[in-house]
Amino acid sequence: MPNYANGILVNGMALFPAYGRPEDDVVGNALQEQGFEAIPIDCRDVILSNSGVHCISKTVPQKILPSGDGPENEKHE
């Protein structure tokens, strides 16, 4: 069974992992009943690396950081 707990609650939205299974609708409906705007995120490929929506949202790839904001530019005193 896929992991549906690996989602994100933000600004009244619930971004939850979806896998193209009937359970996706059950999870989405349960989140809506709690007052969230339920937004499924297709995680069929992501789950193969033992990750989910929450796991992959914790980091920002260096390439999309504004110039000069990367860790290599941090001042070490």
ChimeraX commands (.cxc) that place a marker at each C-alpha (Angstrom):
marker #1 position 0.00,0.00,0.00 radius 0.5
marker #1 position 1.40,3.44,-0.91 radius 0.5
marker #1 position 2.08,6.01,1.80 radius 0.5
marker #1 position -0.57,8.72,1.91 radius 0.5
marker #1 position 0.82,10.41,5.04 radius 0.5
marker #1 position 3.73,12.00,3.15 radius 0.5
marker #1 position 1.91,15.17,2.12 radius 0.5
marker #1 position 1.97,18.88,2.90 radius 0.5
marker #1 position -0.66,21.11,4.51 radius 0.5
marker #1 position -0.17,24.74,3.48 radius 0.5
marker #1 position -2.47,27.78,3.24 radius 0.5
marker #1 position -5.66,25.71,3.46 radius 0.5
marker #1 position -4.45,23.26,0.83 radius 0.5
marker #1 position -3.52,19.63,1.26 radius 0.5
marker #1 position -0.96,18.50,-1.32 radius 0.5
marker #1 position -1.19,14.74,-1.03 radius 0.5
marker #1 position 0.54,11.88,-2.82 radius 0.5
marker #1 position -1.57,10.08,-5.42 radius 0.5
marker #1 position -0.81,6.79,-7.12 radius 0.5
marker #1 position -3.59,6.26,-9.68 radius 0.5
marker #1 position -5.45,3.99,-7.24 radius 0.5
marker #1 position -9.01,4.07,-5.89 radius 0.5
marker #1 position -7.58,5.02,-2.49 radius 0.5
marker #1 position -6.53,8.38,-3.95 radius 0.5
marker #1 position -10.17,9.48,-4.02 radius 0.5
marker #1 position -10.76,8.25,-0.47 radius 0.5
marker #1 position -7.82,10.30,0.80 radius 0.5
marker #1 position -8.82,13.38,-1.21 radius 0.5
marker #1 position -12.40,13.19,0.09 radius 0.5
marker #1 position -11.21,12.81,3.69 radius 0.5
marker #1 position -9.02,15.89,3.36 radius 0.5
marker #1 position -11.88,17.90,1.83 radius 0.5
marker #1 position -14.14,16.85,4.69 radius 0.5
marker #1 position -11.56,18.41,7.03 radius 0.5
marker #1 position -11.84,21.71,5.12 radius 0.5
marker #1 position -8.77,21.46,2.92 radius 0.5
marker #1 position -8.54,22.03,-0.81 radius 0.5
marker #1 position -7.26,18.57,-1.71 radius 0.5
marker #1 position -4.66,18.59,-4.48 radius 0.5
marker #1 position -3.33,15.20,-5.60 radius 0.5
marker #1 position 0.30,15.03,-6.71 radius 0.5
marker #1 position 1.23,12.06,-8.89 radius 0.5
marker #1 position 3.91,10.21,-6.92 radius 0.5
marker #1 position 4.00,6.94,-8.85 radius 0.5
marker #1 position 7.60,7.58,-9.92 radius 0.5
marker #1 position 8.71,9.42,-6.78 radius 0.5
marker #1 position 7.68,6.57,-4.48 radius 0.5
marker #1 position 10.22,4.31,-6.22 radius 0.5
marker #1 position 12.94,6.31,-4.46 radius 0.5
marker #1 position 11.13,5.94,-1.10 radius 0.5
marker #1 position 10.02,9.57,-1.20 radius 0.5
marker #1 position 6.77,11.50,-1.33 radius 0.5
marker #1 position 5.45,15.04,-1.59 radius 0.5
marker #1 position 6.81,16.12,1.81 radius 0.5
marker #1 position 10.24,14.54,1.28 radius 0.5
marker #1 position 10.86,16.11,-2.11 radius 0.5
marker #1 position 9.67,19.56,-1.01 radius 0.5
marker #1 position 12.24,19.95,1.78 radius 0.5
marker #1 position 15.07,20.97,-0.52 radius 0.5
marker #1 position 15.45,23.56,-3.24 radius 0.5
marker #1 position 17.86,22.64,-6.03 radius 0.5
marker #1 position 20.84,25.00,-6.12 radius 0.5
marker #1 position 20.22,25.83,-9.79 radius 0.5
marker #1 position 17.04,27.75,-9.01 radius 0.5
marker #1 position 18.42,29.84,-6.14 radius 0.5
marker #1 position 19.13,33.47,-6.99 radius 0.5
marker #1 position 22.77,34.16,-7.75 radius 0.5
marker #1 position 24.85,34.49,-4.61 radius 0.5
marker #1 position 22.36,32.75,-2.32 radius 0.5
marker #1 position 23.93,29.30,-2.42 radius 0.5
marker #1 position 25.76,27.67,0.50 radius 0.5
marker #1 position 29.10,28.14,-1.20 radius 0.5
marker #1 position 28.62,31.91,-0.75 radius 0.5
marker #1 position 27.93,31.75,2.98 radius 0.5
marker #1 position 30.33,33.72,5.16 radius 0.5
marker #1 position 32.21,31.59,7.64 radius 0.5
marker #1 position 33.59,33.53,10.55 radius 0.5
marker link #1:1,2 radius 0.2
marker link #1:2,3 radius 0.2
marker link #1:3,4 radius 0.2
marker link #1:4,5 radius 0.2
marker link #1:5,6 radius 0.2
marker link #1:6,7 radius 0.2
marker link #1:7,8 radius 0.2
marker link #1:8,9 radius 0.2
marker link #1:9,10 radius 0.2
marker link #1:10,11 radius 0.2
marker link #1:11,12 radius 0.2
marker link #1:12,13 radius 0.2
marker link #1:13,14 radius 0.2
marker link #1:14,15 radius 0.2
marker link #1:15,16 radius 0.2
marker link #1:16,17 radius 0.2
marker link #1:17,18 radius 0.2
marker link #1:18,19 radius 0.2
marker link #1:19,20 radius 0.2
marker link #1:20,21 radius 0.2
marker link #1:21,22 radius 0.2
marker link #1:22,23 radius 0.2
marker link #1:23,24 radius 0.2
marker link #1:24,25 radius 0.2
marker link #1:25,26 radius 0.2
marker link #1:26,27 radius 0.2
marker link #1:27,28 radius 0.2
marker link #1:28,29 radius 0.2
marker link #1:29,30 radius 0.2
marker link #1:30,31 radius 0.2
marker link #1:31,32 radius 0.2
marker link #1:32,33 radius 0.2
marker link #1:33,34 radius 0.2
marker link #1:34,35 radius 0.2
marker link #1:35,36 radius 0.2
marker link #1:36,37 radius 0.2
marker link #1:37,38 radius 0.2
marker link #1:38,39 radius 0.2
marker link #1:39,40 radius 0.2
marker link #1:40,41 radius 0.2
marker link #1:41,42 radius 0.2
marker link #1:42,43 radius 0.2
marker link #1:43,44 radius 0.2
marker link #1:44,45 radius 0.2
marker link #1:45,46 radius 0.2
marker link #1:46,47 radius 0.2
marker link #1:47,48 radius 0.2
marker link #1:48,49 radius 0.2
marker link #1:49,50 radius 0.2
marker link #1:50,51 radius 0.2
marker link #1:51,52 radius 0.2
marker link #1:52,53 radius 0.2
marker link #1:53,54 radius 0.2
marker link #1:54,55 radius 0.2
marker link #1:55,56 radius 0.2
marker link #1:56,57 radius 0.2
marker link #1:57,58 radius 0.2
marker link #1:58,59 radius 0.2
marker link #1:59,60 radius 0.2
marker link #1:60,61 radius 0.2
marker link #1:61,62 radius 0.2
marker link #1:62,63 radius 0.2
marker link #1:63,64 radius 0.2
marker link #1:64,65 radius 0.2
marker link #1:65,66 radius 0.2
marker link #1:66,67 radius 0.2
marker link #1:67,68 radius 0.2
marker link #1:68,69 radius 0.2
marker link #1:69,70 radius 0.2
marker link #1:70,71 radius 0.2
marker link #1:71,72 radius 0.2
marker link #1:72,73 radius 0.2
marker link #1:73,74 radius 0.2
marker link #1:74,75 radius 0.2
marker link #1:75,76 radius 0.2
marker link #1:76,77 radius 0.2
view
